[in-house]
Amino acid sequence: MDITKSYGMEACVRLINLTNLTDSKLIERNLHRILDVSLISFDLENHALRFHYDDPGVYDEVIRELKRLGYPVDKCLYQGKDLPLQTS
């Protein structure tokens, strides 16, 4: 039996200054303090951050926090509804 679930919104952004694991750990620690942010992942080779969130206002809060930390967004690669996850 396959059940399709959706988890709110998803975004993928390219960051300025994201270069190593230390950067990603700092960002992850600070973003986890923001309610409704989850499933944070990084692509260091492409300087990208992917995260899930439940409320549209949370996206703006994440962008502000990244800028405050010294990792401003260079480009938003994707922002929209999560793709459904297939579970069985």
Summary of the structure (lengths in Angstrom):
residues: 88
radius of gyration: 13.4
end to end distance: 5.4
largest distance: 45.8
contacts: 242
relative contact order: 0.35
helix: 32%
strand: 40%
